[in-house]
Amino acid sequence: MIERPRRRIVLTADDYGISPAVSGAIRDLISRRRINATSVMVVAPSFSRGEAATLRQAAADHASIGLHLTLTGPFAPLSQHFAPLRRGAFFPLASMARRALSRALIPALLDAEIAAQFAAFRDLFGRAPDYVDGHQHIHLFPQISEALLRVTKHAAPTAWLRQCARAVRSNLEPKGLVLDALSRRLQRLAAAHGVRTNPAFAGTYAFRANADFAKLFPKFLDRLPDGGVVMCHPGKVDAELIRLDPLTDLREREYAFFLDDGFPQLLAAHGVTLS
């Protein structure tokens, strides 16, 4: 019997740096080779140079490290003159999205803030990120996506940019439809700028208390092509995470799912590999 070729996917943990407990859990999964990528929030208040160093060591040559562009509250900008702000922090997602869609943001300020986050990443890791995505998918929105492409071309010319169009597009929830539409636009812009994007994406779900991640995950692999990206949010809960983000207990469920001895067998059964 001829064994069918396996698909190599990128299983990327968002939000590295948001809190020490989340970062520690992500590093653990990378060390165990249960995930093969993570994107870093360089604006997170508690993120440290030591956590960057231990992530570099854990990732070695088998996991990618990306920049998790952050432009929404409660996080604060790295650049001095970014606007609009609310009590020194970025606006919440809904407010930033409305301003981006109505093209009410100032391009020069976006460029400066995005460049500052790239510069912070380079300072911490000694190199440019392997890829770029966005906290709460903010990088997909108009004005922000254009600014990100401008900066990426200069600051990380070999990096790829995460688009969030689904491999399976039937029965998408409203959020999925919006992400698909924004991603198709981003793919066109990225191609025009000569910036690579991933061929397909999976991993979003409603972050409800009763969400069954173990049941959802196999569906993420359905028809995902070679090079496709699956987003995840594994972690442990600590006081810093509770202070900054409403996504808490579900992170621990994802972490436990990836730690389970059955996870590698699940990937193999679906013809998927992380290496």
Secondary structure as GFF3:
##gff-version 3
##sequence-region A 1 275
A	DSSP	beta_strand	7	8	.	.	.	ID=ss1
A	DSSP	beta_strand	10	16	.	.	.	ID=ss2
A	DSSP	alpha_helix	20	31	.	.	.	ID=ss3
A	DSSP	beta_strand	37	40	.	.	.	ID=ss4
A	DSSP	alpha_helix	49	59	.	.	.	ID=ss5
A	DSSP	beta_strand	64	69	.	.	.	ID=ss6
A	DSSP	beta_strand	85	86	.	.	.	ID=ss7
A	DSSP	beta_strand	89	90	.	.	.	ID=ss8
A	DSSP	alpha_helix	93	101	.	.	.	ID=ss9
A	DSSP	alpha_helix	107	125	.	.	.	ID=ss10
A	DSSP	beta_strand	131	134	.	.	.	ID=ss11
A	DSSP	three_ten_helix	135	140	.	.	.	ID=ss12
A	DSSP	alpha_helix	144	155	.	.	.	ID=ss13
A	DSSP	beta_strand	160	161	.	.	.	ID=ss14
A	DSSP	alpha_helix	174	193	.	.	.	ID=ss15
A	DSSP	beta_strand	201	202	.	.	.	ID=ss16
A	DSSP	alpha_helix	213	220	.	.	.	ID=ss17
A	DSSP	beta_strand	229	232	.	.	.	ID=ss18
A	DSSP	alpha_helix	239	244	.	.	.	ID=ss19
A	DSSP	alpha_helix	249	259	.	.	.	ID=ss20
A	DSSP	alpha_helix	262	269	.	.	.	ID=ss21
A	DSSP	beta_strand	272	273	.	.	.	ID=ss22
###
